[in-house]
Amino acid sequence: MNTPNASRPFDLLSNAIGKPVLVELKGNVSFRGNLKAFDVHMNLVLEDAEKLEDGHTKNKYGKLLLRGDNVLFISP
């Protein structure tokens, strides 16, 4: 990463707080929502979360906690 504000992986997540992110989980499950919080285990709290299927919204959730064990990637 060449940006000075994201020199470490958690810096990238810190900069994404309050912004939309795409999260891919094991089992080919995707969620999109605003990143509210995260911890060192990569547990994530999303607000205005949506479960995606084939790129389209399948279900909507208010707040959602995603367990870090299942996270494959997070795209800010």
PQR file with spaces between the fields and no chain letter, atoms N, CA, C, O and H, PARSE charges and radii, in Angstrom:
ATOM       1  N    MET     1       0.838   -1.178    0.000 -0.4000 1.5000
ATOM       2  CA   MET     1       0.000    0.000    0.000 -0.0000 2.0000
ATOM       3  C    MET     1       0.882    1.240    0.000  0.5500 1.7000
ATOM       4  O    MET     1       1.791    1.371    0.820 -0.5500 1.4000
ATOM       5  N    ASN     2       0.613    2.109   -0.892 -0.4000 1.5000
ATOM       6  CA   ASN     2       1.431    3.302   -1.037 -0.0000 2.0000
ATOM       7  C    ASN     2       0.847    4.520   -0.343  0.5500 1.7000
ATOM       8  O    ASN     2       1.501    5.561   -0.282 -0.5500 1.4000
ATOM       9  H    ASN     2      -0.125    2.002   -1.558  0.4000 1.0000
ATOM      10  N    THR     3      -0.356    4.419    0.177 -0.4000 1.5000
ATOM      11  CA   THR     3      -0.960    5.575    0.821 -0.0000 2.0000
ATOM      12  C    THR     3      -0.416    5.718    2.230  0.5500 1.7000
ATOM      13  O    THR     3      -0.353    4.730    2.961 -0.5500 1.4000
ATOM      14  H    THR     3      -0.888    3.574    0.128  0.4000 1.0000
ATOM      15  N    PRO     4      -0.020    6.923    2.636 -0.5600 1.5000
ATOM      16  CA   PRO     4       0.578    7.108    3.950  0.2800 2.0000
ATOM      17  C    PRO     4      -0.380    6.832    5.101  0.5500 1.7000
ATOM      18  O    PRO     4       0.069    6.504    6.200 -0.5500 1.4000
ATOM      19  N    ASN     5      -1.688    6.955    4.879 -0.4000 1.5000
ATOM      20  CA   ASN     5      -2.656    6.750    5.949 -0.0000 2.0000
ATOM      21  C    ASN     5      -3.063    5.287    6.100  0.5500 1.7000
ATOM      22  O    ASN     5      -3.872    4.969    6.972 -0.5500 1.4000
ATOM      23  H    ASN     5      -2.052    7.221    3.987  0.4000 1.0000
ATOM      24  N    ALA     6      -2.526    4.391    5.277 -0.4000 1.5000
ATOM      25  CA   ALA     6      -2.901    2.984    5.357 -0.0000 2.0000
ATOM      26  C    ALA     6      -1.661    2.112    5.247  0.5500 1.7000
ATOM      27  O    ALA     6      -1.550    1.293    4.335 -0.5500 1.4000
ATOM      28  H    ALA     6      -1.869    4.650    4.569  0.4000 1.0000
ATOM      29  N    SER     7      -0.731    2.289    6.174 -0.4000 1.5000
ATOM      30  CA   SER     7       0.517    1.534    6.113 -0.0000 2.0000
ATOM      31  C    SER     7       0.383    0.140    6.731  0.5500 1.7000
ATOM      32  O    SER     7       1.230   -0.722    6.497 -0.5500 1.4000
ATOM      33  H    SER     7      -0.821    2.954    6.915  0.4000 1.0000
ATOM      34  N    ARG     8      -0.672   -0.087    7.517 -0.4000 1.5000
ATOM      35  CA   ARG     8      -0.906   -1.386    8.129 -0.0000 2.0000
ATOM      36  C    ARG     8      -2.328   -1.838    7.793  0.5500 1.7000
ATOM      37  O    ARG     8      -3.185   -0.998    7.518 -0.5500 1.4000
ATOM      38  H    ARG     8      -1.360    0.613    7.707  0.4000 1.0000
ATOM      39  N    PRO     9      -2.595   -3.148    7.809 -0.5600 1.5000
ATOM      40  CA   PRO     9      -3.944   -3.617    7.455  0.2800 2.0000
ATOM      41  C    PRO     9      -5.059   -2.986    8.291  0.5500 1.7000
ATOM      42  O    PRO     9      -6.107   -2.629    7.752 -0.5500 1.4000
ATOM      43  N    PHE    10      -4.843   -2.846    9.598 -0.4000 1.5000
ATOM      44  CA   PHE    10      -5.898   -2.255   10.423 -0.0000 2.0000
ATOM      45  C    PHE    10      -6.077   -0.769   10.151  0.5500 1.7000
ATOM      46  O    PHE    10      -7.143   -0.221   10.431 -0.5500 1.4000
ATOM      47  H    PHE    10      -3.992   -3.136   10.036  0.4000 1.0000
ATOM      48  N    ASP    11      -5.049   -0.097    9.605 -0.4000 1.5000
ATOM      49  CA   ASP    11      -5.211    1.299    9.211 -0.0000 2.0000
ATOM      50  C    ASP    11      -6.236    1.411    8.093  0.5500 1.7000
ATOM      51  O    ASP    11      -7.049    2.335    8.076 -0.5500 1.4000
ATOM      52  H    ASP    11      -4.183   -0.542    9.378  0.4000 1.0000
ATOM      53  N    LEU    12      -6.195    0.468    7.163 -0.4000 1.5000
ATOM      54  CA   LEU    12      -7.150    0.468    6.065 -0.0000 2.0000
ATOM      55  C    LEU    12      -8.573    0.318    6.601  0.5500 1.7000
ATOM      56  O    LEU    12      -9.484    1.016    6.155 -0.5500 1.4000
ATOM      57  H    LEU    12      -5.535   -0.283    7.177  0.4000 1.0000
ATOM      58  N    LEU    13      -8.761   -0.587    7.553 -0.4000 1.5000
ATOM      59  CA   LEU    13     -10.088   -0.758    8.150 -0.0000 2.0000
ATOM      60  C    LEU    13     -10.496    0.463    8.968  0.5500 1.7000
ATOM      61  O    LEU    13     -11.655    0.877    8.928 -0.5500 1.4000
ATOM      62  H    LEU    13      -8.021   -1.154    7.915  0.4000 1.0000
ATOM      63  N    SER    14      -9.565    1.034    9.698 -0.4000 1.5000
ATOM      64  CA   SER    14      -9.874    2.237   10.482 -0.0000 2.0000
ATOM      65  C    SER    14     -10.345    3.366    9.587  0.5500 1.7000
ATOM      66  O    SER    14     -11.269    4.100    9.937 -0.5500 1.4000
ATOM      67  H    SER    14      -8.624    0.698    9.730  0.4000 1.0000
ATOM      68  N    ASN    15      -9.705    3.507    8.426 -0.4000 1.5000
ATOM      69  CA   ASN    15     -10.098    4.547    7.478 -0.0000 2.0000
ATOM      70  C    ASN    15     -11.453    4.269    6.839  0.5500 1.7000
ATOM      71  O    ASN    15     -12.083    5.181    6.304 -0.5500 1.4000
ATOM      72  H    ASN    15      -8.954    2.911    8.142  0.4000 1.0000
ATOM      73  N    ALA    16     -11.910    3.011    6.891 -0.4000 1.5000
ATOM      74  CA   ALA    16     -13.187    2.630    6.286 -0.0000 2.0000
ATOM      75  C    ALA    16     -14.362    2.737    7.262  0.5500 1.7000
ATOM      76  O    ALA    16     -15.506    2.522    6.862 -0.5500 1.4000
ATOM      77  H    ALA    16     -11.399    2.270    7.326  0.4000 1.0000
ATOM      78  N    ILE    17     -14.107    3.063    8.529 -0.4000 1.5000
ATOM      79  CA   ILE    17     -15.198    3.199    9.512 -0.0000 2.0000
ATOM      80  C    ILE    17     -16.173    4.262    9.014  0.5500 1.7000
ATOM      81  O    ILE    17     -15.779    5.365    8.635 -0.5500 1.4000
ATOM      82  H    ILE    17     -13.177    3.237    8.855  0.4000 1.0000
ATOM      83  N    GLY    18     -17.464    3.898    9.027 -0.4000 1.5000
ATOM      84  CA   GLY    18     -18.512    4.815    8.587 -0.0000 2.0000
ATOM      85  C    GLY    18     -18.716    4.845    7.081  0.5500 1.7000
ATOM      86  O    GLY    18     -19.559    5.591    6.583 -0.5500 1.4000
ATOM      87  H    GLY    18     -17.784    3.002    9.335  0.4000 1.0000
ATOM      88  N    LYS    19     -17.951    4.042    6.353 -0.4000 1.5000
ATOM      89  CA   LYS    19     -18.050    4.017    4.891 -0.0000 2.0000
ATOM      90  C    LYS    19     -18.535    2.643    4.437  0.5500 1.7000
ATOM      91  O    LYS    19     -18.425    1.665    5.177 -0.5500 1.4000
ATOM      92  H    LYS    19     -17.265    3.437    6.757  0.4000 1.0000
ATOM      93  N    PRO    20     -19.070    2.573    3.218 -0.5600 1.5000
ATOM      94  CA   PRO    20     -19.532    1.274    2.712  0.2800 2.0000
ATOM      95  C    PRO    20     -18.389    0.314    2.416  0.5500 1.7000
ATOM      96  O    PRO    20     -17.344    0.712    1.900 -0.5500 1.4000
ATOM      97  N    VAL    21     -18.602   -0.952    2.749 -0.4000 1.5000
ATOM      98  CA   VAL    21     -17.627   -2.003    2.468 -0.0000 2.0000
ATOM      99  C    VAL    21     -18.365   -3.211    1.889  0.5500 1.7000
ATOM     100  O    VAL    21     -19.564   -3.391    2.102 -0.5500 1.4000
ATOM     101  H    VAL    21     -19.451   -1.275    3.167  0.4000 1.0000
ATOM     102  N    LEU    22     -17.624   -4.025    1.157 -0.4000 1.5000
ATOM     103  CA   LEU    22     -18.112   -5.301    0.663 -0.0000 2.0000
ATOM     104  C    LEU    22     -17.329   -6.377    1.396  0.5500 1.7000
ATOM     105  O    LEU    22     -16.100   -6.333    1.444 -0.5500 1.4000
ATOM     106  H    LEU    22     -16.650   -3.879    0.984  0.4000 1.0000
ATOM     107  N    VAL    23     -18.040   -7.347    1.968 -0.4000 1.5000
ATOM     108  CA   VAL    23     -17.402   -8.421    2.732 -0.0000 2.0000
ATOM     109  C    VAL    23     -17.784   -9.757    2.112  0.5500 1.7000
ATOM     110  O    VAL    23     -18.963  -10.072    1.952 -0.5500 1.4000
ATOM     111  H    VAL    23     -19.038   -7.383    1.929  0.4000 1.0000
ATOM     112  N    GLU    24     -16.776  -10.527    1.771 -0.4000 1.5000
ATOM     113  CA   GLU    24     -16.999  -11.882    1.242 -0.0000 2.0000
ATOM     114  C    GLU    24     -16.684  -12.870    2.358  0.5500 1.7000
ATOM     115  O    GLU    24     -15.632  -12.797    2.993 -0.5500 1.4000
ATOM     116  H    GLU    24     -15.818  -10.271    1.901  0.4000 1.0000
ATOM     117  N    LEU    25     -17.617  -13.797    2.585 -0.4000 1.5000
ATOM     118  CA   LEU    25     -17.445  -14.815    3.617 -0.0000 2.0000
ATOM     119  C    LEU    25     -17.234  -16.178    2.977  0.5500 1.7000
ATOM     120  O    LEU    25     -17.484  -16.368    1.787 -0.5500 1.4000
ATOM     121  H    LEU    25     -18.471  -13.856    2.069  0.4000 1.0000
ATOM     122  N    LYS    26     -16.770  -17.121    3.789 -0.4000 1.5000
ATOM     123  CA   LYS    26     -16.681  -18.505    3.343 -0.0000 2.0000
ATOM     124  C    LYS    26     -18.066  -18.972    2.904  0.5500 1.7000
ATOM     125  O    LYS    26     -19.077  -18.489    3.414 -0.5500 1.4000
ATOM     126  H    LYS    26     -16.567  -16.966    4.756  0.4000 1.0000
ATOM     127  N    GLY    27     -18.111  -19.886    1.981 -0.4000 1.5000
ATOM     128  CA   GLY    27     -19.394  -20.378    1.507 -0.0000 2.0000
ATOM     129  C    GLY    27     -19.996  -19.509    0.421  0.5500 1.7000
ATOM     130  O    GLY    27     -21.178  -19.640    0.102 -0.5500 1.4000
ATOM     131  H    GLY    27     -17.290  -20.277    1.566  0.4000 1.0000
ATOM     132  N    ASN    28     -19.179  -18.604   -0.162 -0.4000 1.5000
ATOM     133  CA   ASN    28     -19.612  -17.738   -1.250 -0.0000 2.0000
ATOM     134  C    ASN    28     -20.798  -16.854   -0.854  0.5500 1.7000
ATOM     135  O    ASN    28     -21.749  -16.696   -1.619 -0.5500 1.4000
ATOM     136  H    ASN    28     -18.219  -18.498    0.097  0.4000 1.0000
ATOM     137  N    VAL    29     -20.728  -16.282    0.347 -0.4000 1.5000
ATOM     138  CA   VAL    29     -21.756  -15.374    0.851 -0.0000 2.0000
ATOM     139  C    VAL    29     -21.151  -13.979    0.920  0.5500 1.7000
ATOM     140  O    VAL    29     -20.035  -13.800    1.408 -0.5500 1.4000
ATOM     141  H    VAL    29     -19.956  -16.410    0.969  0.4000 1.0000
ATOM     142  N    SER    30     -21.897  -12.988    0.425 -0.4000 1.5000
ATOM     143  CA   SER    30     -21.405  -11.609    0.413 -0.0000 2.0000
ATOM     144  C    SER    30     -22.368  -10.686    1.141  0.5500 1.7000
ATOM     145  O    SER    30     -23.585  -10.860    1.087 -0.5500 1.4000
ATOM     146  H    SER    30     -22.804  -13.133    0.028  0.4000 1.0000
ATOM     147  N    PHE    31     -21.794   -9.698    1.826 -0.4000 1.5000
ATOM     148  CA   PHE    31     -22.573   -8.670    2.490 -0.0000 2.0000
ATOM     149  C    PHE    31     -22.003   -7.301    2.129  0.5500 1.7000
ATOM     150  O    PHE    31     -20.799   -7.140    1.931 -0.5500 1.4000
ATOM     151  H    PHE    31     -20.805   -9.557    1.870  0.4000 1.0000
ATOM     152  N    ARG    32     -22.896   -6.327    2.051 -0.4000 1.5000
ATOM     153  CA   ARG    32     -22.490   -4.949    1.813 -0.0000 2.0000
ATOM     154  C    ARG    32     -23.152   -4.104    2.894  0.5500 1.7000
ATOM     155  O    ARG    32     -24.312   -4.324    3.240 -0.5500 1.4000
ATOM     156  H    ARG    32     -23.874   -6.458    2.212  0.4000 1.0000
ATOM     157  N    GLY    33     -22.410   -3.139    3.424 -0.4000 1.5000
ATOM     158  CA   GLY    33     -22.963   -2.253    4.441 -0.0000 2.0000
ATOM     159  C    GLY    33     -21.918   -1.263    4.895  0.5500 1.7000
ATOM     160  O    GLY    33     -20.772   -1.299    4.446 -0.5500 1.4000
ATOM     161  H    GLY    33     -21.467   -2.960    3.142  0.4000 1.0000
ATOM     162  N    ASN    34     -22.324   -0.372    5.795 -0.4000 1.5000
ATOM     163  CA   ASN    34     -21.406    0.624    6.344 -0.0000 2.0000
ATOM     164  C    ASN    34     -20.677    0.015    7.530  0.5500 1.7000
ATOM     165  O    ASN    34     -21.304   -0.485    8.464 -0.5500 1.4000
ATOM     166  H    ASN    34     -23.255   -0.343    6.159  0.4000 1.0000
ATOM     167  N    LEU    35     -19.347    0.057    7.490 -0.4000 1.5000
ATOM     168  CA   LEU    35     -18.541   -0.503    8.566 -0.0000 2.0000
ATOM     169  C    LEU    35     -18.672    0.364    9.809  0.5500 1.7000
ATOM     170  O    LEU    35     -18.309    1.540    9.803 -0.5500 1.4000
ATOM     171  H    LEU    35     -18.838    0.463    6.732  0.4000 1.0000
ATOM     172  N    LYS    36     -19.190   -0.228   10.865 -0.4000 1.5000
ATOM     173  CA   LYS    36     -19.374    0.500   12.122 -0.0000 2.0000
ATOM     174  C    LYS    36     -18.209    0.248   13.075  0.5500 1.7000
ATOM     175  O    LYS    36     -17.734    1.172   13.736 -0.5500 1.4000
ATOM     176  H    LYS    36     -19.485   -1.183   10.869  0.4000 1.0000
ATOM     177  N    ALA    37     -17.743   -1.016   13.147 -0.4000 1.5000
ATOM     178  CA   ALA    37     -16.671   -1.364   14.084 -0.0000 2.0000
ATOM     179  C    ALA    37     -16.030   -2.682   13.669  0.5500 1.7000
ATOM     180  O    ALA    37     -16.598   -3.454   12.895 -0.5500 1.4000
ATOM     181  H    ALA    37     -18.129   -1.766   12.610  0.4000 1.0000
ATOM     182  N    PHE    38     -14.828   -2.923   14.205 -0.4000 1.5000
ATOM     183  CA   PHE    38     -14.116   -4.180   14.002 -0.0000 2.0000
ATOM     184  C    PHE    38     -13.192   -4.396   15.182  0.5500 1.7000
ATOM     185  O    PHE    38     -12.932   -3.474   15.957 -0.5500 1.4000
ATOM     186  H    PHE    38     -14.367   -2.296   14.834  0.4000 1.0000
ATOM     187  N    ASP    39     -12.689   -5.631   15.319 -0.4000 1.5000
ATOM     188  CA   ASP    39     -11.731   -5.911   16.383 -0.0000 2.0000
ATOM     189  C    ASP    39     -10.554   -6.698   15.812  0.5500 1.7000
ATOM     190  O    ASP    39     -10.494   -6.950   14.609 -0.5500 1.4000
ATOM     191  H    ASP    39     -12.899   -6.379   14.690  0.4000 1.0000
ATOM     192  N    VAL    40      -9.627   -7.080   16.673 -0.4000 1.5000
ATOM     193  CA   VAL    40      -8.405   -7.750   16.230 -0.0000 2.0000
ATOM     194  C    VAL    40      -8.677   -9.150   15.646  0.5500 1.7000
ATOM     195  O    VAL    40      -7.819   -9.714   14.967 -0.5500 1.4000
ATOM     196  H    VAL    40      -9.676   -6.875   17.651  0.4000 1.0000
ATOM     197  N    HIS    41      -9.855   -9.700   15.907 -0.4000 1.5000
ATOM     198  CA   HIS    41     -10.216  -11.012   15.369 -0.0000 2.0000
ATOM     199  C    HIS    41     -10.923  -10.874   14.025  0.5500 1.7000
ATOM     200  O    HIS    41     -11.361  -11.867   13.445 -0.5500 1.4000
ATOM     201  H    HIS    41     -10.552   -9.242   16.458  0.4000 1.0000
ATOM     202  N    MET    42     -11.033   -9.658   13.539 -0.4000 1.5000
ATOM     203  CA   MET    42     -11.696   -9.326   12.279 -0.0000 2.0000
ATOM     204  C    MET    42     -13.213   -9.510   12.359  0.5500 1.7000
ATOM     205  O    MET    42     -13.884   -9.615   11.333 -0.5500 1.4000
ATOM     206  H    MET    42     -10.677   -8.851   14.011  0.4000 1.0000
ATOM     207  N    ASN    43     -13.759   -9.549   13.600 -0.4000 1.5000
ATOM     208  CA   ASN    43     -15.204   -9.492   13.755 -0.0000 2.0000
ATOM     209  C    ASN    43     -15.626   -8.111   13.272  0.5500 1.7000
ATOM     210  O    ASN    43     -14.972   -7.115   13.580 -0.5500 1.4000
ATOM     211  H    ASN    43     -13.214   -9.464   14.434  0.4000 1.0000
ATOM     212  N    LEU    44     -16.713   -8.050   12.519 -0.4000 1.5000
ATOM     213  CA   LEU    44     -17.146   -6.796   11.908 -0.0000 2.0000
ATOM     214  C    LEU    44     -18.579   -6.481   12.301  0.5500 1.7000
ATOM     215  O    LEU    44     -19.412   -7.380   12.413 -0.5500 1.4000
ATOM     216  H    LEU    44     -17.245   -8.859   12.268  0.4000 1.0000
ATOM     217  N    VAL    45     -18.861   -5.210   12.509 -0.4000 1.5000
ATOM     218  CA   VAL    45     -20.226   -4.741   12.696 -0.0000 2.0000
ATOM     219  C    VAL    45     -20.558   -3.864   11.499  0.5500 1.7000
ATOM     220  O    VAL    45     -19.878   -2.875   11.228 -0.5500 1.4000
ATOM     221  H    VAL    45     -18.184   -4.480   12.418  0.4000 1.0000
ATOM     222  N    LEU    46     -21.622   -4.245   10.781 -0.4000 1.5000
ATOM     223  CA   LEU    46     -22.090   -3.467    9.639 -0.0000 2.0000
ATOM     224  C    LEU    46     -23.452   -2.872    9.967  0.5500 1.7000
ATOM     225  O    LEU    46     -24.272   -3.509   10.628 -0.5500 1.4000
ATOM     226  H    LEU    46     -22.175   -5.049   11.001  0.4000 1.0000
ATOM     227  N    GLU    47     -23.692   -1.642    9.500 -0.4000 1.5000
ATOM     228  CA   GLU    47     -25.005   -1.013    9.592 -0.0000 2.0000
ATOM     229  C    GLU    47     -25.590   -0.947    8.193  0.5500 1.7000
ATOM     230  O    GLU    47     -24.856   -0.913    7.206 -0.5500 1.4000
ATOM     231  H    GLU    47     -23.026   -1.125    8.963  0.4000 1.0000
ATOM     232  N    ASP    48     -26.913   -0.930    8.111 -0.4000 1.5000
ATOM     233  CA   ASP    48     -27.608   -0.903    6.816 -0.0000 2.0000
ATOM     234  C    ASP    48     -27.073   -2.018    5.919  0.5500 1.7000
ATOM     235  O    ASP    48     -26.811   -1.804    4.735 -0.5500 1.4000
ATOM     236  H    ASP    48     -27.510   -0.958    8.913  0.4000 1.0000
ATOM     237  N    ALA    49     -26.917   -3.196    6.492 -0.4000 1.5000
ATOM     238  CA   ALA    49     -26.295   -4.319    5.795 -0.0000 2.0000
ATOM     239  C    ALA    49     -27.281   -5.006    4.855  0.5500 1.7000
ATOM     240  O    ALA    49     -28.485   -5.061    5.107 -0.5500 1.4000
ATOM     241  H    ALA    49     -27.130   -3.369    7.453  0.4000 1.0000
ATOM     242  N    GLU    50     -26.731   -5.522    3.776 -0.4000 1.5000
ATOM     243  CA   GLU    50     -27.507   -6.275    2.798 -0.0000 2.0000
ATOM     244  C    GLU    50     -26.757   -7.557    2.455  0.5500 1.7000
ATOM     245  O    GLU    50     -25.540   -7.549    2.265 -0.5500 1.4000
ATOM     246  H    GLU    50     -25.754   -5.477    3.571  0.4000 1.0000
ATOM     247  N    LYS    51     -27.494   -8.649    2.379 -0.4000 1.5000
ATOM     248  CA   LYS    51     -26.913   -9.899    1.889 -0.0000 2.0000
ATOM     249  C    LYS    51     -27.070   -9.879    0.376  0.5500 1.7000
ATOM     250  O    LYS    51     -28.150   -9.605   -0.148 -0.5500 1.4000
ATOM     251  H    LYS    51     -28.482   -8.656    2.533  0.4000 1.0000
ATOM     252  N    LEU    52     -25.980  -10.172   -0.315 -0.4000 1.5000
ATOM     253  CA   LEU    52     -25.996  -10.134   -1.775 -0.0000 2.0000
ATOM     254  C    LEU    52     -25.992  -11.548   -2.355  0.5500 1.7000
ATOM     255  O    LEU    52     -25.352  -12.458   -1.827 -0.5500 1.4000
ATOM     256  H    LEU    52     -25.102  -10.394    0.110  0.4000 1.0000
ATOM     257  N    GLU    53     -26.716  -11.698   -3.442 -0.4000 1.5000
ATOM     258  CA   GLU    53     -26.702  -12.941   -4.199 -0.0000 2.0000
ATOM     259  C    GLU    53     -26.633  -12.569   -5.672  0.5500 1.7000
ATOM     260  O    GLU    53     -27.520  -11.891   -6.189 -0.5500 1.4000
ATOM     261  H    GLU    53     -27.235  -10.959   -3.871  0.4000 1.0000
ATOM     262  N    ASP    54     -25.588  -13.007   -6.338 -0.4000 1.5000
ATOM     263  CA   ASP    54     -25.342  -12.654   -7.740 -0.0000 2.0000
ATOM     264  C    ASP    54     -25.292  -11.142   -7.930  0.5500 1.7000
ATOM     265  O    ASP    54     -25.720  -10.624   -8.962 -0.5500 1.4000
ATOM     266  H    ASP    54     -24.867  -13.558   -5.918  0.4000 1.0000
ATOM     267  N    GLY    55     -24.763  -10.432   -6.919 -0.4000 1.5000
ATOM     268  CA   GLY    55     -24.608   -8.987   -7.010 -0.0000 2.0000
ATOM     269  C    GLY    55     -25.857   -8.184   -6.707  0.5500 1.7000
ATOM     270  O    GLY    55     -25.826   -6.954   -6.753 -0.5500 1.4000
ATOM     271  H    GLY    55     -24.415  -10.852   -6.080  0.4000 1.0000
ATOM     272  N    HIS    56     -26.959   -8.858   -6.398 -0.4000 1.5000
ATOM     273  CA   HIS    56     -28.219   -8.169   -6.102 -0.0000 2.0000
ATOM     274  C    HIS    56     -28.628   -8.418   -4.653  0.5500 1.7000
ATOM     275  O    HIS    56     -28.317   -9.461   -4.079 -0.5500 1.4000
ATOM     276  H    HIS    56     -26.984   -9.857   -6.360  0.4000 1.0000
ATOM     277  N    THR    57     -29.325   -7.452   -4.074 -0.4000 1.5000
ATOM     278  CA   THR    57     -29.770   -7.563   -2.686 -0.0000 2.0000
ATOM     279  C    THR    57     -30.766   -8.699   -2.529  0.5500 1.7000
ATOM     280  O    THR    57     -31.765   -8.778   -3.244 -0.5500 1.4000
ATOM     281  H    THR    57     -29.577   -6.604   -4.540  0.4000 1.0000
ATOM     282  N    LYS    58     -30.470   -9.585   -1.567 -0.4000 1.5000
ATOM     283  CA   LYS    58     -31.385  -10.690   -1.269 -0.0000 2.0000
ATOM     284  C    LYS    58     -32.150  -10.404    0.020  0.5500 1.7000
ATOM     285  O    LYS    58     -33.368  -10.575    0.071 -0.5500 1.4000
ATOM     286  H    LYS    58     -29.659   -9.521   -0.985  0.4000 1.0000
ATOM     287  N    ASN    59     -31.430   -9.963    1.078 -0.4000 1.5000
ATOM     288  CA   ASN    59     -32.036   -9.627    2.360 -0.0000 2.0000
ATOM     289  C    ASN    59     -31.413   -8.337    2.872  0.5500 1.7000
ATOM     290  O    ASN    59     -30.262   -8.023    2.566 -0.5500 1.4000
ATOM     291  H    ASN    59     -30.440   -9.824    1.037  0.4000 1.0000
ATOM     292  N    LYS    60     -32.195   -7.587    3.663 -0.4000 1.5000
ATOM     293  CA   LYS    60     -31.675   -6.370    4.290 -0.0000 2.0000
ATOM     294  C    LYS    60     -31.699   -6.548    5.802  0.5500 1.7000
ATOM     295  O    LYS    60     -32.608   -7.161    6.362 -0.5500 1.4000
ATOM     296  H    LYS    60     -33.129   -7.842    3.912  0.4000 1.0000
ATOM     297  N    TYR    61     -30.674   -5.995    6.446 -0.4000 1.5000
ATOM     298  CA   TYR    61     -30.535   -6.069    7.899 -0.0000 2.0000
ATOM     299  C    TYR    61     -30.226   -4.669    8.424  0.5500 1.7000
ATOM     300  O    TYR    61     -29.610   -3.870    7.719 -0.5500 1.4000
ATOM     301  H    TYR    61     -29.936   -5.497    5.991  0.4000 1.0000
ATOM     302  N    GLY    62     -30.638   -4.367    9.628 -0.4000 1.5000
ATOM     303  CA   GLY    62     -30.292   -3.088   10.233 -0.0000 2.0000
ATOM     304  C    GLY    62     -28.827   -3.087   10.630  0.5500 1.7000
ATOM     305  O    GLY    62     -28.000   -2.425   10.002 -0.5500 1.4000
ATOM     306  H    GLY    62     -31.139   -5.016   10.201  0.4000 1.0000
ATOM     307  N    LYS    63     -28.515   -3.839   11.684 -0.4000 1.5000
ATOM     308  CA   LYS    63     -27.127   -4.036   12.106 -0.0000 2.0000
ATOM     309  C    LYS    63     -26.813   -5.518   12.009  0.5500 1.7000
ATOM     310  O    LYS    63     -27.678   -6.375   12.192 -0.5500 1.4000
ATOM     311  H    LYS    63     -29.186   -4.376   12.194  0.4000 1.0000
ATOM     312  N    LEU    64     -25.546   -5.794   11.716 -0.4000 1.5000
ATOM     313  CA   LEU    64     -25.146   -7.173   11.501 -0.0000 2.0000
ATOM     314  C    LEU    64     -23.749   -7.371   12.071  0.5500 1.7000
ATOM     315  O    LEU    64     -22.862   -6.544   11.857 -0.5500 1.4000
ATOM     316  H    LEU    64     -24.843   -5.098   11.568  0.4000 1.0000
ATOM     317  N    LEU    65     -23.556   -8.463   12.792 -0.4000 1.5000
ATOM     318  CA   LEU    65     -22.241   -8.834   13.300 -0.0000 2.0000
ATOM     319  C    LEU    65     -21.752  -10.025   12.489  0.5500 1.7000
ATOM     320  O    LEU    65     -22.410  -11.065   12.438 -0.5500 1.4000
ATOM     321  H    LEU    65     -24.276   -9.135   12.965  0.4000 1.0000
ATOM     322  N    LEU    66     -20.592   -9.866   11.854 -0.4000 1.5000
ATOM     323  CA   LEU    66     -19.990  -10.944   11.087 -0.0000 2.0000
ATOM     324  C    LEU    66     -18.784  -11.460   11.841  0.5500 1.7000
ATOM     325  O    LEU    66     -17.908  -10.684   12.223 -0.5500 1.4000
ATOM     326  H    LEU    66     -20.058   -9.022   11.896  0.4000 1.0000
ATOM     327  N    ARG    67     -18.733  -12.751   12.057 -0.4000 1.5000
ATOM     328  CA   ARG    67     -17.627  -13.345   12.802 -0.0000 2.0000
ATOM     329  C    ARG    67     -16.368  -13.404   11.932  0.5500 1.7000
ATOM     330  O    ARG    67     -16.419  -13.831   10.779 -0.5500 1.4000
ATOM     331  H    ARG    67     -19.444  -13.382   11.746  0.4000 1.0000
ATOM     332  N    GLY    68     -15.264  -12.979   12.487 -0.4000 1.5000
ATOM     333  CA   GLY    68     -14.014  -12.873   11.754 -0.0000 2.0000
ATOM     334  C    GLY    68     -13.503  -14.170   11.171  0.5500 1.7000
ATOM     335  O    GLY    68     -12.813  -14.146   10.152 -0.5500 1.4000
ATOM     336  H    GLY    68     -15.222  -12.632   13.424  0.4000 1.0000
ATOM     337  N    ASP    69     -13.821  -15.323   11.789 -0.4000 1.5000
ATOM     338  CA   ASP    69     -13.369  -16.622   11.273 -0.0000 2.0000
ATOM     339  C    ASP    69     -13.847  -16.872    9.848  0.5500 1.7000
ATOM     340  O    ASP    69     -13.204  -17.595    9.085 -0.5500 1.4000
ATOM     341  H    ASP    69     -14.382  -15.342   12.616  0.4000 1.0000
ATOM     342  N    ASN    70     -14.974  -16.271    9.497 -0.4000 1.5000
ATOM     343  CA   ASN    70     -15.602  -16.545    8.210 -0.0000 2.0000
ATOM     344  C    ASN    70     -15.229  -15.550    7.117  0.5500 1.7000
ATOM     345  O    ASN    70     -15.580  -15.752    5.955 -0.5500 1.4000
ATOM     346  H    ASN    70     -15.496  -15.684   10.116  0.4000 1.0000
ATOM     347  N    VAL    71     -14.530  -14.491    7.468 -0.4000 1.5000
ATOM     348  CA   VAL    71     -14.221  -13.425    6.505 -0.0000 2.0000
ATOM     349  C    VAL    71     -13.081  -13.858    5.578  0.5500 1.7000
ATOM     350  O    VAL    71     -12.006  -14.244    6.036 -0.5500 1.4000
ATOM     351  H    VAL    71     -14.245  -14.327    8.412  0.4000 1.0000
ATOM     352  N    LEU    72     -13.334  -13.787    4.273 -0.4000 1.5000
ATOM     353  CA   LEU    72     -12.302  -14.035    3.281 -0.0000 2.0000
ATOM     354  C    LEU    72     -11.640  -12.732    2.864  0.5500 1.7000
ATOM     355  O    LEU    72     -10.415  -12.645    2.786 -0.5500 1.4000
ATOM     356  H    LEU    72     -14.208  -13.473    3.901  0.4000 1.0000
ATOM     357  N    PHE    73     -12.474  -11.701    2.591 -0.4000 1.5000
ATOM     358  CA   PHE    73     -11.917  -10.390    2.274 -0.0000 2.0000
ATOM     359  C    PHE    73     -12.901   -9.282    2.582  0.5500 1.7000
ATOM     360  O    PHE    73     -14.110   -9.499    2.668 -0.5500 1.4000
ATOM     361  H    PHE    73     -13.469  -11.772    2.654  0.4000 1.0000
ATOM     362  N    ILE    74     -12.351   -8.084    2.746 -0.4000 1.5000
ATOM     363  CA   ILE    74     -13.119   -6.866    2.971 -0.0000 2.0000
ATOM     364  C    ILE    74     -12.643   -5.852    1.950  0.5500 1.7000
ATOM     365  O    ILE    74     -11.449   -5.564    1.863 -0.5500 1.4000
ATOM     366  H    ILE    74     -11.370   -7.907    2.676  0.4000 1.0000
ATOM     367  N    SER    75     -13.568   -5.315    1.182 -0.4000 1.5000
ATOM     368  CA   SER    75     -13.197   -4.328    0.180 -0.0000 2.0000
ATOM     369  C    SER    75     -13.822   -2.983    0.536  0.5500 1.7000
ATOM     370  O    SER    75     -15.044   -2.835    0.502 -0.5500 1.4000
ATOM     371  H    SER    75     -14.538   -5.550    1.253  0.4000 1.0000
ATOM     372  N    PRO    76     -12.987   -2.003    0.876 -0.5600 1.5000
ATOM     373  CA   PRO    76     -13.526   -0.668    1.195  0.2800 2.0000
ATOM     374  C    PRO    76     -13.963    0.072   -0.058  0.5500 1.7000
ATOM     375  O    PRO    76     -14.438    1.204    0.028 -0.5500 1.4000
